[in-house]
Amino acid sequence: MDITLLASLAVIHIVALMSPGPDFAIVVKMATQQTRLTAVYCALGIAAAILVHTLLSLLGISVMIQQSPVAYIVVQLIGSGYLAWMGFGALTSAFKALKLKRQPAQVVTSPIDNVAQMSSFKGFKIGLYTNLLNPKALIFFITLFTVLITPQVSFATKTAAAIVLFSLSFIWFGLLALVLSKPRIQQKLLAANTIIDLLVGIIFIAFAVTIASNIASNIMSQWLV
C-alpha cells in the first residue's frame, strides 16, 4: 500500500473540502435551520456522493462520460439545473423571511420554529444530490485520479483511497453539522438565517450559471471551428 500517495490524496482532498462551495453552503444551511440529525445525514449524503465519484473515477466511468460530448453535456445540464433549482429555493425562502419581518414581531422559542422541518432521509438526499450532480466535483475527481492514480497503483491502495476520501468527507462535514446545530449556536444564528439563505442561493446559482456558460461557450467554439 502506497502511504505517500494516500497522504497526498488526503491533503488535496482536505483543502478541497474546506473551500467554499455548494457542499459547504448546504451543510451550513441544514445545520443552522434543521435538526442535528438531519444535518448529519446531509453530511453523510455528501460523503456518499464523494464515494460514488471516487468509484466512478477508479473504474474509468467518469473519464468515459467526459470523453463523450453528448453524455458530458447532459450531465452538466442536469447538474446546473439542480443547482439552479436549489439556489432558487434558497432565495425564495430568504425573500419570504424578509416579508415576514415586515409583519408584527412574533415570539420565537426555537431557531427552527419557523422553518419547515424535513426528515433525516431527505437531508441525506439533498446532500447526496448536491455533490453528485455538481459537474465541478466530477471534473475534480477525474483530474485528481488521472494524475495520482495510475494503472500501476495496487488494488489495496485504490480501496484505501476510497475509504480515506469518504471518511475525511464525513468527518469534516459531520463535525461542521454537529457544531453549527448546537442549540446555542442555532439561537445566535437565528437572525442570520435570511442572510444564510441569500448566500446559499447566490452560491448555487453562481455555480449553475458558470456551468451553463461553459457549456454554451464550448458549443459555440465547436460550431465556429
Sequence and secondary structure as in RCSB ss.txt:
>XXXX:A:sequence
MDITLLASLAVIHIVALMSPGPDFAIVVKMATQQTRLTAVYCALGIAAAILVHTLLSLLGISVMIQQSPVAYIVV
QLIGSGYLAWMGFGALTSAFKALKLKRQPAQVVTSPIDNVAQMSSFKGFKIGLYTNLLNPKALIFFITLFTVLIT
PQVSFATKTAAAIVLFSLSFIWFGLLALVLSKPRIQQKLLAANTIIDLLVGIIFIAFAVTIASNIASNIMSQWLV
>XXXX:A:secstr
  HHHHHHHHHHHHHHHHS SHHHHHHHHHHHHS HHHHHHHHHHHHHHHHHHHHHHHHTHHHHHHHSHHHHHHH
HHHHHHHHHHHHHHHHHHHHHHHHHHTS     SSTTTTS    HHHHHHHHHHHHHT HHHHHHHHHHHHHH  
TTS HHHHHHHHHHHHHHHHHHHHHHHHHHTSHHHHHHHGGGHHHHHHHHHHHHHHHHHHHHHHHHHHHHHHHH 
